[in-house]
């Protein structure tokens, strides 16, 4: 099968939802179409640090919505008997996580099923996504920003590694529980929203992709990312709130993908985060990767900490537990042949559900692991986080917060460039999610490279 037909076949599979319904095309009201006659997205271009959009002064922390029903219907969806059996299946699988965190990383062999899938042309797939989404407004244009005005520099033996962090918004939560009162239910229609998510990923082509709130891993993200040349791992929350929503697609969780042509997998740890010696509902995936280009190793982690105000102490304890596991894993990963002080370079991506003023943020910024937040480099002083990474309107009010981060080992890695944050005007008065952006959280992206001279591969 030629690449174009493979792309079409994959997209045709994605056009059928987990509930068996065909793609539902809905007309847009006047003013909702993109005014641009050109492509939906014109790519990225480099520039220096510029002026960013600002947040309202009265920022809300996203308090929980009172009176939520134990089971919520998904808005605008049709019923099917298959959904209830799928929910029971995933509910049963999630019970296996009701155990202590893994003390040692699980060792995975390089052989995996997704290695044998025929790869598709990402450019062709992106064009087909754009065709599906032609009735939707274009996503906000975002530039690549080079810290301190430095120009891009490409090294043949030490090319940069592109990392994307994104809470993509679980479908069951978006339609059934989160209550985005200014977002039309048609904008959350999975038959189109999944193409917006895929379009964002295909636009930037990360080498490492860290996602949260993934509840369509097995039927959407795993097969499509495997066809694009990625290895994927998924870890569900033990008691995912998605399971409380009728016609859900199973529990949400964290997913970590890496490009197989760039990395090989050495070890994986699936962690259930603890607080005060008690297991919680939050998880993390930690993987040790071997870079095929430089010969160096990199440890990557993805997590999603407890949401809502009032849970600051729990988030701090979860962060402490994760940091302890990361310190153990990266120290073991140094290898006996290296100096005792040598540890693996580390990248930690996640929705921390915590502003920079919270204790869990201070724990990471002062950790012995030597971590720094990449997105501080967007600021003029290099010390200030963006004004927001999520902006939404719920029944409880408007919430504009900085909750998402890419942490990196600053002594071992350098940040070459970052994707800027859309302005308030680009986000729009109804905030996120919307017809033109699929999640209530913005994707974060940066290119990092090893500081040390890479080991030349023979």
Secondary structure by P-SEA (a helix, b strand, c coil): ccaaaaaaaaaaaaccccccccbbbbbbccccccccccccccbbbbbcccbbbbccccccccccccccccccccccbbbbaaaaaaaaaaaaaacccccccccccccccccccccccccccaaaaaaaaaaaacccccccbbbbbbcccccbbbbccbbbbbbbbbccccccccccccccccccccccccccaaaaaaaaaaaccccbbbbccccccccccaaaaaaabbbbbbbbbcccccccccccccbbbbbbbbccccccccbbbbbbccccccccccbbbbbbbbcccccbbbbbbbbcccccccaaaaaaaaaaaaaaaaaaaaaaacccccccccccbbbbbcccccccccaaaaaaaacccccccccccccccccccccccccccccccbbbbbcbbbbcccccccccbbbbbbccccccccccccccccccbbbbbbbbbbcccccccc
